[in-house]
Amino acid sequence: MDRDLISKALQEIVLRDGKDLEKAKQYLRMKYRLEADDLVLKRRLEKILQTEKAVA
């Protein structure tokens, strides 16, 4: 299954690069003109982390 833009940004910026959610939010705004709420980003990140734990 392909990941959407938000999931890809969180995976690359927060998990791989170790940046905070604010940097991911800024990246989405600058590159894709997409406004994302902090709560949405936080829940998406938690979901990604849960699925990674389930796989490992």
Buried (B, 14 or more C-beta within 10 A) or exposed (E): EEEEEBBEBBBEBBBEEEBEBEBBBBBBEEEEEEEBEEEEBEEBBEEBEEEEEEEE
